Amino acid sequence: MKINTMLRIAFFSLVLGAGLSLSTAVQAQETVKSTVDEMASPPGGMTGFTNYMIQTLSYPTAAKEANVQGMVVVTFVVTAEGKVEGVEVLRGIGSGCDQEAMRVISQSGLWTPAKKEGKAVASKLTLPVQFKL
């Protein structure tokens, strides 16, 4: 099976099984909400985001050569304007996979921000990205 196909299957099952989770933080002067009425959502919803990840995520050459596999856990803030900021790796696997996960999340476009009491608010999300050969 092709590596790209394995990435698709692994990412799709991970998104369905794990989803996105919410936590608390403060970025710049904007308070990041720990509880919201509606979670932030990626461009095109989860289906669009899954397709984006399948098309955009590349398995790093160093990781392929070293047979590195596993899950990179990335955290980031979706601002009240829908921008992705503060992308960080909570748990990495190295060999370029951490940087690749951060790259694709950082470039994922404008999200629909979370809402609290009908107003757009910043929220912090955690997303697992699976790399499997």
N, CA, C and O atoms as a GROMACS GRO file, in nm:
protein
  532
    1MET      N    1   0.084  -0.117   0.000
    1MET     CA    2   0.000   0.000   0.000
    1MET      C    3   0.090   0.124   0.000
    1MET      O    4   0.190   0.126   0.070
    2LYS      N    5   0.055   0.226  -0.076
    2LYS     CA    6   0.133   0.348  -0.084
    2LYS      C    7   0.134   0.420   0.050
    2LYS      O    8   0.040   0.410   0.129
    3ILE      N    9   0.242   0.494   0.074
    3ILE     CA   10   0.254   0.570   0.198
    3ILE      C   11   0.143   0.672   0.209
    3ILE      O   12   0.084   0.689   0.315
    4ASN      N   13   0.114   0.741   0.098
    4ASN     CA   14   0.011   0.844   0.100
    4ASN      C   15  -0.125   0.783   0.138
    4ASN      O   16  -0.202   0.845   0.211
    5THR      N   17  -0.153   0.664   0.088
    5THR     CA   18  -0.278   0.596   0.123
    5THR      C   19  -0.282   0.563   0.270
    5THR      O   20  -0.386   0.577   0.335
    6MET      N   21  -0.169   0.518   0.325
    6MET     CA   22  -0.163   0.487   0.468
    6MET      C   23  -0.183   0.613   0.551
    6MET      O   24  -0.250   0.610   0.654
    7LEU      N   25  -0.125   0.726   0.505
    7LEU     CA   26  -0.146   0.852   0.576
    7LEU      C   27  -0.293   0.888   0.577
    7LEU      O   28  -0.346   0.931   0.680
    8ARG      N   29  -0.360   0.872   0.463
    8ARG     CA   30  -0.502   0.903   0.454
    8ARG      C   31  -0.582   0.820   0.554
    8ARG      O   32  -0.662   0.873   0.631
    9ILE      N   33  -0.559   0.692   0.551
    9ILE     CA   34  -0.634   0.601   0.638
    9ILE      C   35  -0.606   0.634   0.784
    9ILE      O   36  -0.699   0.643   0.865
   10ALA      N   37  -0.479   0.652   0.819
   10ALA     CA   38  -0.442   0.680   0.958
   10ALA      C   39  -0.500   0.813   1.004
   10ALA      O   40  -0.555   0.822   1.114
   11PHE      N   41  -0.489   0.917   0.920
   11PHE     CA   42  -0.540   1.047   0.960
   11PHE      C   43  -0.692   1.045   0.971
   11PHE      O   44  -0.747   1.097   1.068
   12PHE      N   45  -0.759   0.986   0.873
   12PHE     CA   46  -0.904   0.984   0.872
   12PHE      C   47  -0.958   0.911   0.995
   12PHE      O   48  -1.050   0.959   1.060
   13SER      N   49  -0.900   0.796   1.027
   13SER     CA   50  -0.947   0.722   1.144
   13SER      C   51  -0.915   0.798   1.272
   13SER      O   52  -0.992   0.792   1.368
   14LEU      N   53  -0.804   0.869   1.274
   14LEU     CA   54  -0.767   0.946   1.392
   14LEU      C   55  -0.863   1.062   1.412
   14LEU      O   56  -0.904   1.088   1.525
   15VAL      N   57  -0.898   1.131   1.306
   15VAL     CA   58  -0.991   1.243   1.317
   15VAL      C   59  -1.127   1.195   1.364
   15VAL      O   60  -1.189   1.257   1.451
   16LEU      N   61  -1.174   1.084   1.309
   16LEU     CA   62  -1.303   1.031   1.351
   16LEU      C   63  -1.300   0.982   1.494
   16LEU      O   64  -1.396   1.002   1.569
   17GLY      N   65  -1.191   0.919   1.531
   17GLY     CA   66  -1.184   0.860   1.665
   17GLY      C   67  -1.150   0.958   1.774
   17GLY      O   68  -1.205   0.949   1.884
   18ALA      N   69  -1.060   1.051   1.747
   18ALA     CA   70  -1.012   1.140   1.852
   18ALA      C   71  -1.074   1.277   1.848
   18ALA      O   72  -1.103   1.336   1.953
   19GLY      N   73  -1.096   1.330   1.732
   19GLY     CA   74  -1.153   1.464   1.719
   19GLY      C   75  -1.062   1.571   1.773
   19GLY      O   76  -0.942   1.549   1.788
   20LEU      N   77  -1.117   1.685   1.802
   20LEU     CA   78  -1.042   1.798   1.855
   20LEU      C   79  -1.082   1.818   2.000
   20LEU      O   80  -1.199   1.800   2.035
   21SER      N   81  -0.987   1.854   2.084
   21SER     CA   82  -1.019   1.880   2.224
   21SER      C   83  -0.986   2.025   2.258
   21SER      O   84  -0.913   2.091   2.185
   22LEU      N   85  -1.040   2.071   2.367
   22LEU     CA   86  -1.030   2.210   2.408
   22LEU      C   87  -0.954   2.223   2.538
   22LEU      O   88  -0.968   2.138   2.626
   23SER      N   89  -0.874   2.328   2.554
   23SER     CA   90  -0.806   2.354   2.680
   23SER      C   91  -0.797   2.505   2.702
   23SER      O   92  -0.854   2.583   2.626
   24THR      N   93  -0.724   2.548   2.806
   24THR     CA   94  -0.717   2.689   2.842
   24THR      C   95  -0.577   2.744   2.821
   24THR      O   96  -0.479   2.674   2.841
   25ALA      N   97  -0.568   2.873   2.780
   25ALA     CA   98  -0.439   2.942   2.767
   25ALA      C   99  -0.465   3.090   2.747
   25ALA      O  100  -0.580   3.133   2.732
   26VAL      N  101  -0.359   3.168   2.748
   26VAL     CA  102  -0.370   3.310   2.716
   26VAL      C  103  -0.267   3.340   2.609
   26VAL      O  104  -0.149   3.307   2.625
   27GLN      N  105  -0.310   3.402   2.500
   27GLN     CA  106  -0.219   3.438   2.392
   27GLN      C  107  -0.232   3.586   2.367
   27GLN      O  108  -0.343   3.638   2.349
   28ALA      N  109  -0.119   3.656   2.367
   28ALA     CA  110  -0.115   3.801   2.352
   28ALA      C  111  -0.208   3.862   2.455
   28ALA      O  112  -0.191   3.839   2.575
   29GLN      N  113  -0.306   3.942   2.411
   29GLN     CA  114  -0.398   4.002   2.505
   29GLN      C  115  -0.536   3.941   2.494
   29GLN      O  116  -0.630   3.987   2.560
   30GLU      N  117  -0.550   3.840   2.414
   30GLU     CA  118  -0.680   3.777   2.393
   30GLU      C  119  -0.693   3.658   2.488
   30GLU      O  120  -0.606   3.571   2.491
   31THR      N  121  -0.799   3.654   2.562
   31THR     CA  122  -0.823   3.542   2.653
   31THR      C  123  -0.876   3.425   2.572
   31THR      O  124  -0.970   3.439   2.495
   32VAL      N  125  -0.813   3.312   2.591
   32VAL     CA  126  -0.853   3.190   2.521
   32VAL      C  127  -0.951   3.117   2.613
   32VAL      O  128  -0.919   3.088   2.728
   33LYS      N  129  -1.068   3.089   2.563
   33LYS     CA  130  -1.175   3.030   2.644
   33LYS      C  131  -1.154   2.880   2.665
   33LYS      O  132  -1.110   2.809   2.575
   34SER      N  133  -1.185   2.835   2.786
   34SER     CA  134  -1.174   2.693   2.817
   34SER      C  135  -1.305   2.620   2.792
   34SER      O  136  -1.306   2.500   2.766
   35THR      N  137  -1.415   2.692   2.799
   35THR     CA  138  -1.544   2.633   2.766
   35THR      C  139  -1.614   2.724   2.667
   35THR      O  140  -1.617   2.846   2.684
   36VAL      N  141  -1.669   2.664   2.564
   36VAL     CA  142  -1.737   2.740   2.460
   36VAL      C  143  -1.869   2.672   2.427
   36VAL      O  144  -1.890   2.555   2.460
   37ASP      N  145  -1.958   2.746   2.363
   37ASP     CA  146  -2.086   2.689   2.322
   37ASP      C  147  -2.072   2.612   2.190
   37ASP      O  148  -2.136   2.509   2.170
   38GLU      N  149  -1.986   2.665   2.101
   38GLU     CA  150  -1.958   2.600   1.973
   38GLU      C  151  -1.807   2.597   1.953
   38GLU      O  152  -1.741   2.700   1.968
   39MET      N  153  -1.752   2.480   1.921
   39MET     CA  154  -1.608   2.468   1.898
   39MET      C  155  -1.570   2.530   1.764
   39MET      O  156  -1.652   2.540   1.673
   40ALA      N  157  -1.445   2.571   1.755
   40ALA     CA  158  -1.390   2.620   1.629
   40ALA      C  159  -1.393   2.507   1.527
   40ALA      O  160  -1.379   2.390   1.563
   41SER      N  161  -1.412   2.542   1.400
   41SER     CA  162  -1.413   2.439   1.297
   41SER      C  163  -1.326   2.481   1.180
   41SER      O  164  -1.319   2.599   1.146
   42PRO      N  165  -1.259   2.384   1.119
   42PRO     CA  166  -1.167   2.414   1.009
   42PRO      C  167  -1.242   2.449   0.880
   42PRO      O  168  -1.361   2.420   0.868
   43PRO      N  169  -1.172   2.510   0.784
   43PRO     CA  170  -1.235   2.540   0.656
   43PRO      C  171  -1.290   2.412   0.592
   43PRO      O  172  -1.220   2.311   0.585
   44GLY      N  173  -1.413   2.415   0.548
   44GLY     CA  174  -1.474   2.297   0.487
   44GLY      C  175  -1.522   2.194   0.587
   44GLY      O  176  -1.560   2.084   0.548
   45GLY      N  177  -1.522   2.228   0.715
   45GLY     CA  178  -1.564   2.132   0.817
   45GLY      C  179  -1.462   2.019   0.829
   45GLY      O  180  -1.353   2.027   0.772
   46MET      N  181  -1.498   1.915   0.901
   46MET     CA  182  -1.404   1.804   0.921
   46MET      C  183  -1.376   1.729   0.792
   46MET      O  184  -1.264   1.680   0.773
   47THR      N  185  -1.474   1.720   0.702
   47THR     CA  186  -1.451   1.653   0.574
   47THR      C  187  -1.348   1.732   0.494
   47THR      O  188  -1.254   1.674   0.439
   48GLY      N  189  -1.365   1.862   0.486
   48GLY     CA  190  -1.271   1.947   0.414
   48GLY      C  191  -1.133   1.943   0.476
   48GLY      O  192  -1.032   1.940   0.405
   49PHE      N  193  -1.128   1.943   0.610
   49PHE     CA  194  -1.000   1.938   0.679
   49PHE      C  195  -0.929   1.805   0.657
   49PHE      O  196  -0.808   1.801   0.636
   50THR      N  197  -1.005   1.697   0.660
   50THR     CA  198  -0.946   1.566   0.634
   50THR      C  199  -0.887   1.562   0.493
   50THR      O  200  -0.775   1.514   0.474
   51ASN      N  201  -0.961   1.612   0.395
   51ASN     CA  202  -0.911   1.617   0.257
   51ASN      C  203  -0.786   1.704   0.247
   51ASN      O  204  -0.690   1.669   0.179
   52TYR      N  205  -0.788   1.818   0.315
   52TYR     CA  206  -0.672   1.907   0.316
   52TYR      C  207  -0.550   1.834   0.372
   52TYR      O  208  -0.442   1.839   0.313
   53MET      N  209  -0.566   1.766   0.484
   53MET     CA  210  -0.455   1.694   0.546
   53MET      C  211  -0.402   1.583   0.454
   53MET      O  212  -0.282   1.564   0.443
   54ILE      N  213  -0.492   1.511   0.390
   54ILE     CA  214  -0.452   1.403   0.300
   54ILE      C  215  -0.370   1.459   0.184
   54ILE      O  216  -0.268   1.400   0.146
   55GLN      N  217  -0.413   1.569   0.128
   55GLN     CA  218  -0.346   1.628   0.012
   55GLN      C  219  -0.218   1.701   0.048
   55GLN      O  220  -0.126   1.709  -0.034
   56THR      N  221  -0.208   1.755   0.168
   56THR     CA  222  -0.099   1.845   0.204
   56THR      C  223   0.012   1.779   0.285
   56THR      O  224   0.129   1.812   0.266
   57LEU      N  225  -0.023   1.688   0.373
   57LEU     CA  226   0.076   1.625   0.462
   57LEU      C  227   0.171   1.537   0.382
   57LEU      O  228   0.128   1.449   0.308
   58SER      N  229   0.301   1.560   0.399
   58SER     CA  230   0.404   1.480   0.333
   58SER      C  231   0.486   1.406   0.438
   58SER      O  232   0.522   1.462   0.541
   59TYR      N  233   0.514   1.280   0.411
   59TYR     CA  234   0.596   1.203   0.503
   59TYR      C  235   0.740   1.246   0.484
   59TYR      O  236   0.793   1.232   0.373
   60PRO      N  237   0.806   1.299   0.586
   60PRO     CA  238   0.944   1.345   0.570
   60PRO      C  239   1.038   1.233   0.527
   60PRO      O  240   1.027   1.120   0.575
   61THR      N  241   1.130   1.264   0.437
   61THR     CA  242   1.226   1.166   0.386
   61THR      C  243   1.306   1.103   0.499
   61THR      O  244   1.325   0.982   0.502
   62ALA      N  245   1.354   1.185   0.591
   62ALA     CA  246   1.434   1.133   0.704
   62ALA      C  247   1.354   1.033   0.786
   62ALA      O  248   1.408   0.933   0.833
   63ALA      N  249   1.225   1.059   0.804
   63ALA     CA  250   1.139   0.967   0.880
   63ALA      C  251   1.119   0.836   0.804
   63ALA      O  252   1.120   0.729   0.865
   64LYS      N  253   1.101   0.845   0.673
   64LYS     CA  254   1.087   0.723   0.592
   64LYS      C  255   1.213   0.638   0.603
   64LYS      O  256   1.207   0.518   0.629
   65GLU      N  257   1.328   0.702   0.583
   65GLU     CA  258   1.455   0.630   0.584
   65GLU      C  259   1.485   0.566   0.719
   65GLU      O  260   1.545   0.459   0.725
   66ALA      N  261   1.443   0.631   0.827
   66ALA     CA  262   1.468   0.578   0.962
   66ALA      C  263   1.351   0.495   1.014
   66ALA      O  264   1.353   0.449   1.129
   67ASN      N  265   1.248   0.475   0.931
   67ASN     CA  266   1.130   0.397   0.968
   67ASN      C  267   1.061   0.455   1.093
   67ASN      O  268   1.016   0.381   1.180
   68VAL      N  269   1.054   0.588   1.100
   68VAL     CA  270   0.991   0.656   1.213
   68VAL      C  271   0.841   0.663   1.189
   68VAL      O  272   0.795   0.710   1.085
   69GLN      N  273   0.765   0.616   1.286
   69GLN     CA  274   0.620   0.618   1.280
   69GLN      C  275   0.567   0.661   1.416
   69GLN      O  276   0.637   0.652   1.517
   70GLY      N  277   0.444   0.708   1.417
   70GLY     CA  278   0.382   0.743   1.543
   70GLY      C  279   0.291   0.863   1.531
   70GLY      O  280   0.257   0.908   1.422
   71MET      N  281   0.252   0.915   1.648
   71MET     CA  282   0.157   1.024   1.652
   71MET      C  283   0.225   1.151   1.705
   71MET      O  284   0.289   1.151   1.810
   72VAL      N  285   0.208   1.259   1.629
   72VAL     CA  286   0.252   1.392   1.673
   72VAL      C  287   0.127   1.462   1.726
   72VAL      O  288   0.026   1.469   1.657
   73VAL      N  289   0.134   1.513   1.847
   73VAL     CA  290   0.022   1.585   1.906
   73VAL      C  291   0.055   1.734   1.901
   73VAL      O  292   0.154   1.779   1.959
   74VAL      N  293  -0.029   1.809   1.832
   74VAL     CA  294  -0.008   1.951   1.810
   74VAL      C  295  -0.117   2.030   1.882
   74VAL      O  296  -0.234   1.990   1.882
   75THR      N  297  -0.080   2.142   1.942
   75THR     CA  298  -0.176   2.232   2.003
   75THR      C  299  -0.164   2.367   1.935
   75THR      O  300  -0.056   2.406   1.892
   76PHE      N  301  -0.275   2.439   1.926
   76PHE     CA  302  -0.275   2.569   1.861
   76PHE      C  303  -0.398   2.646   1.904
   76PHE      O  304  -0.494   2.590   1.957
   77VAL      N  305  -0.395   2.777   1.879
   77VAL     CA  306  -0.506   2.865   1.912
   77VAL      C  307  -0.574   2.907   1.783
   77VAL      O  308  -0.508   2.944   1.686
   78VAL      N  309  -0.706   2.901   1.782
   78VAL     CA  310  -0.785   2.962   1.675
   78VAL      C  311  -0.839   3.090   1.734
   78VAL      O  312  -0.920   3.088   1.827
   79THR      N  313  -0.794   3.204   1.680
   79THR     CA  314  -0.833   3.334   1.734
   79THR      C  315  -0.980   3.363   1.705
   79THR      O  316  -1.046   3.290   1.630
   80ALA      N  317  -1.030   3.470   1.764
   80ALA     CA  318  -1.168   3.512   1.739
   80ALA      C  319  -1.189   3.552   1.594
   80ALA      O  320  -1.302   3.557   1.546
   81GLU      N  321  -1.080   3.580   1.522
   81GLU     CA  322  -1.087   3.612   1.379
   81GLU      C  323  -1.070   3.487   1.292
   81GLU      O  324  -1.080   3.496   1.170
   82GLY      N  325  -1.043   3.372   1.353
   82GLY     CA  326  -1.029   3.247   1.280
   82GLY      C  327  -0.888   3.212   1.236
   82GLY      O  328  -0.867   3.115   1.164
   83LYS      N  329  -0.790   3.292   1.280
   83LYS     CA  330  -0.651   3.265   1.243
   83LYS      C  331  -0.592   3.157   1.334
   83LYS      O  332  -0.622   3.150   1.453
   84VAL      N  333  -0.507   3.073   1.275
   84VAL     CA  334  -0.435   2.970   1.352
   84VAL      C  335  -0.305   3.033   1.400
   84VAL      O  336  -0.225   3.082   1.319
   85GLU      N  337  -0.283   3.032   1.531
   85GLU     CA  338  -0.162   3.090   1.590
   85GLU      C  339  -0.107   3.000   1.699
   85GLU      O  340  -0.176   2.912   1.751
   86GLY      N  341   0.019   3.023   1.733
   86GLY     CA  342   0.080   2.954   1.847
   86GLY      C  343   0.086   2.804   1.832
   86GLY      O  344   0.065   2.731   1.928
   87VAL      N  345   0.116   2.755   1.711
   87VAL     CA  346   0.122   2.610   1.689
   87VAL      C  347   0.245   2.554   1.759
   87VAL      O  348   0.357   2.602   1.739
   88GLU      N  349   0.223   2.453   1.842
   88GLU     CA  350   0.331   2.389   1.918
   88GLU      C  351   0.311   2.238   1.920
   88GLU      O  352   0.199   2.189   1.908
   89VAL      N  353   0.420   2.167   1.934
   89VAL     CA  354   0.415   2.022   1.947
   89VAL      C  355   0.411   1.988   2.094
   89VAL      O  356   0.499   2.026   2.170
   90LEU      N  357   0.308   1.915   2.135
   90LEU     CA  358   0.299   1.866   2.273
   90LEU      C  359   0.373   1.735   2.288
   90LEU      O  360   0.438   1.709   2.390
   91ARG      N  361   0.362   1.651   2.185
   91ARG     CA  362   0.432   1.523   2.184
   91ARG      C  363   0.478   1.496   2.042
   91ARG      O  364   0.397   1.490   1.950
   92GLY      N  365   0.607   1.481   2.025
   92GLY     CA  366   0.663   1.462   1.892
   92GLY      C  367   0.728   1.327   1.874
   92GLY      O  368   0.746   1.250   1.969
   93ILE      N  369   0.764   1.299   1.748
   93ILE     CA  370   0.833   1.174   1.716
   93ILE      C  371   0.963   1.200   1.641
   93ILE      O  372   1.038   1.106   1.613
   94GLY      N  373   0.991   1.328   1.607
   94GLY     CA  374   1.117   1.364   1.544
   94GLY      C  375   1.126   1.330   1.396
   94GLY      O  376   1.025   1.300   1.332
   95SER      N  377   1.247   1.336   1.344
   95SER     CA  378   1.280   1.305   1.204
   95SER      C  379   1.200   1.388   1.104
   95SER      O  380   1.172   1.342   0.993
   96GLY      N  381   1.163   1.509   1.142
   96GLY     CA  382   1.090   1.598   1.052
   96GLY      C  383   0.940   1.590   1.063
   96GLY      O  384   0.870   1.675   1.008
   97CYS      N  385   0.887   1.489   1.131
   97CYS     CA  386   0.741   1.472   1.143
   97CYS      C  387   0.678   1.584   1.226
   97CYS      O  388   0.570   1.632   1.193
   98ASP      N  389   0.747   1.627   1.332
   98ASP     CA  390   0.694   1.734   1.417
   98ASP      C  391   0.678   1.862   1.336
   98ASP      O  392   0.574   1.928   1.342
   99GLN      N  393   0.782   1.896   1.260
   99GLN     CA  394   0.779   2.017   1.178
   99GLN      C  395   0.672   2.008   1.069
   99GLN      O  396   0.607   2.108   1.038
  100GLU      N  397   0.655   1.892   1.012
  100GLU     CA  398   0.555   1.874   0.906
  100GLU      C  399   0.414   1.889   0.962
  100GLU      O  400   0.328   1.952   0.899
  101ALA      N  401   0.388   1.834   1.079
  101ALA     CA  402   0.257   1.849   1.142
  101ALA      C  403   0.230   1.996   1.173
  101ALA      O  404   0.120   2.045   1.149
  102MET      N  405   0.330   2.066   1.225
  102MET     CA  406   0.315   2.209   1.254
  102MET      C  407   0.291   2.288   1.125
  102MET      O  408   0.209   2.380   1.123
  103ARG      N  409   0.362   2.254   1.020
  103ARG     CA  410   0.348   2.325   0.892
  103ARG      C  411   0.206   2.316   0.838
  103ARG      O  412   0.147   2.417   0.801
  104VAL      N  413   0.152   2.195   0.833
  104VAL     CA  414   0.019   2.179   0.773
  104VAL      C  415  -0.090   2.243   0.858
  104VAL      O  416  -0.187   2.297   0.804
  105ILE      N  417  -0.076   2.239   0.989
  105ILE     CA  418  -0.174   2.306   1.076
  105ILE      C  419  -0.163   2.457   1.058
  105ILE      O  420  -0.264   2.525   1.045
  106SER      N  421  -0.040   2.510   1.057
  106SER     CA  422  -0.019   2.654   1.042
  106SER      C  423  -0.076   2.708   0.913
  106SER      O  424  -0.122   2.822   0.908
  107GLN      N  425  -0.074   2.628   0.808
  107GLN     CA  426  -0.119   2.672   0.676
  107GLN      C  427  -0.261   2.627   0.643
  107GLN      O  428  -0.301   2.629   0.526
  108SER      N  429  -0.337   2.589   0.743
  108SER     CA  430  -0.471   2.532   0.718
  108SER      C  431  -0.578   2.635   0.685
  108SER      O  432  -0.693   2.598   0.662
  109GLY      N  433  -0.544   2.762   0.682
  109GLY     CA  434  -0.641   2.864   0.642
  109GLY      C  435  -0.721   2.919   0.758
  109GLY      O  436  -0.694   2.890   0.875
  110LEU      N  437  -0.820   3.001   0.725
  110LEU     CA  438  -0.905   3.062   0.827
  110LEU      C  439  -1.010   2.963   0.875
  110LEU      O  440  -1.082   2.904   0.795
  111TRP      N  441  -1.017   2.946   1.005
  111TRP     CA  442  -1.116   2.860   1.067
  111TRP      C  443  -1.238   2.942   1.106
  111TRP      O  444  -1.230   3.065   1.114
  112THR      N  445  -1.348   2.876   1.129
  112THR     CA  446  -1.463   2.941   1.190
  112THR      C  447  -1.435   2.939   1.340
  112THR      O  448  -1.421   2.832   1.398
  113PRO      N  449  -1.427   3.057   1.403
  113PRO     CA  450  -1.389   3.060   1.545
  113PRO      C  451  -1.495   2.997   1.635
  113PRO      O  452  -1.612   2.983   1.598
  114ALA      N  453  -1.452   2.960   1.754
  114ALA     CA  454  -1.544   2.911   1.857
  114ALA      C  455  -1.638   3.024   1.896
  114ALA      O  456  -1.608   3.141   1.874
  115LYS      N  457  -1.752   2.988   1.955
  115LYS     CA  458  -1.847   3.089   2.001
  115LYS      C  459  -1.884   3.064   2.146
  115LYS      O  460  -1.899   2.951   2.192
  116LYS      N  461  -1.895   3.174   2.216
  116LYS     CA  462  -1.940   3.173   2.355
  116LYS      C  463  -2.045   3.282   2.367
  116LYS      O  464  -2.018   3.399   2.341
  117GLU      N  465  -2.166   3.242   2.405
  117GLU     CA  466  -2.278   3.335   2.418
  117GLU      C  467  -2.300   3.415   2.289
  117GLU      O  468  -2.329   3.534   2.293
  118GLY      N  469  -2.285   3.347   2.176
  118GLY     CA  470  -2.310   3.407   2.045
  118GLY      C  471  -2.197   3.491   1.990
  118GLY      O  472  -2.208   3.543   1.878
  119LYS      N  473  -2.088   3.506   2.065
  119LYS     CA  474  -1.975   3.588   2.019
  119LYS      C  475  -1.856   3.500   1.986
  119LYS      O  476  -1.830   3.400   2.052
  120ALA      N  477  -1.783   3.540   1.881
  120ALA     CA  478  -1.662   3.468   1.843
  120ALA      C  479  -1.556   3.488   1.950
  120ALA      O  480  -1.532   3.600   1.997
  121VAL      N  481  -1.492   3.377   1.989
  121VAL     CA  482  -1.387   3.382   2.092
  121VAL      C  483  -1.270   3.295   2.048
  121VAL      O  484  -1.284   3.206   1.964
  122ALA      N  485  -1.154   3.323   2.106
  122ALA     CA  486  -1.036   3.240   2.081
  122ALA      C  487  -1.048   3.110   2.160
  122ALA      O  488  -1.101   3.109   2.272
  123SER      N  489  -0.999   3.002   2.103
  123SER     CA  490  -1.000   2.874   2.173
  123SER      C  491  -0.872   2.798   2.138
  123SER      O  492  -0.815   2.816   2.030
  124LYS      N  493  -0.830   2.715   2.229
  124LYS     CA  494  -0.709   2.635   2.208
  124LYS      C  495  -0.750   2.492   2.176
  124LYS      O  496  -0.832   2.432   2.246
  125LEU      N  497  -0.693   2.439   2.069
  125LEU     CA  498  -0.726   2.303   2.025
  125LEU      C  499  -0.604   2.214   2.030
  125LEU      O  500  -0.491   2.261   2.020
  126THR      N  501  -0.626   2.086   2.045
  126THR     CA  502  -0.522   1.986   2.041
  126THR      C  503  -0.561   1.885   1.935
  126THR      O  504  -0.673   1.834   1.933
  127LEU      N  505  -0.466   1.857   1.845
  127LEU     CA  506  -0.495   1.768   1.732
  127LEU      C  507  -0.385   1.663   1.718
  127LEU      O  508  -0.268   1.699   1.709
  128PRO      N  509  -0.419   1.536   1.715
  128PRO     CA  510  -0.321   1.432   1.689
  128PRO      C  511  -0.305   1.412   1.537
  128PRO      O  512  -0.403   1.409   1.463
  129VAL      N  513  -0.180   1.399   1.493
  129VAL     CA  514  -0.151   1.373   1.352
  129VAL      C  515  -0.068   1.245   1.345
  129VAL      O  516   0.043   1.239   1.398
  130GLN      N  517  -0.123   1.143   1.281
  130GLN     CA  518  -0.061   1.011   1.277
  130GLN      C  519   0.030   0.998   1.154
  130GLN      O  520  -0.009   1.031   1.042
  131PHE      N  521   0.151   0.949   1.176
  131PHE     CA  522   0.244   0.917   1.068
  131PHE      C  523   0.267   0.766   1.072
  131PHE      O  524   0.316   0.712   1.171
  132LYS      N  525   0.231   0.700   0.962
  132LYS     CA  526   0.244   0.554   0.957
  132LYS      C  527   0.290   0.511   0.818
  132LYS      O  528   0.232   0.551   0.717
  133LEU      N  529   0.394   0.431   0.814
  133LEU     CA  530   0.447   0.380   0.687
  133LEU      C  531   0.366   0.260   0.642
  133LEU      O  532   0.395   0.203   0.537
   0.00000   0.00000   0.00000
